[in-house]
Amino acid sequence: MRLDKTGELMRNHPKGFKDAVNASAESEKFVRDALKVIIDLEAKLENQ
């Protein structure tokens, strides 16, 4: 099973994603960290 919720979120909400990343340096870091958490959790689920 291959999960790609980060890609799905970015495809479904491109303006919201771009706005969140560009709002400030702190929001960019938050978005990157949040997406990394999702990717890491997806990898754990895929490897079960």
N, C-alpha and C positions, 0 to 999 in steps of 0.2 A: 504494500500500500504506500503510495507516494502522496504526501501532504504538501500543500503550497499555499497556506493561508496568508502568508505575508504578501505573496504575489497577487493573490486574489484581492486582498485589502487595497493594495496600491492600484490595481486595475479598476476596481469598483469605485474608488474614491480618489482619482488622480489629483484633483484640485485640493481636496482636503489634505492629502499627503504632502503635496508641494507646499501648501500654506503652513502646515505644521513644521516641516523641516526648515522653512525659510523665516519663521517668526522670530527666532533668536538662536543664539549659539546653544543655550540651555535646552530649547525645545528640539533642536536638531539632535543633540546628545540623547535626550529622552526617547525620541523616535527610534534612533539607532539601537539603543539599549533594549527597548521594548520589542523591536523586531528580532533582535538576537535571542531574546528569551523565547519568543514564539518558535523561531527556527530550531533552537536547542530542544524544546519540548517536542516538536514535530519529529526530530531525529530520534528521540527516545521512543516515541510511539511507533515509528516505522521499524525500529530494530527489535520490537517485542515479538 
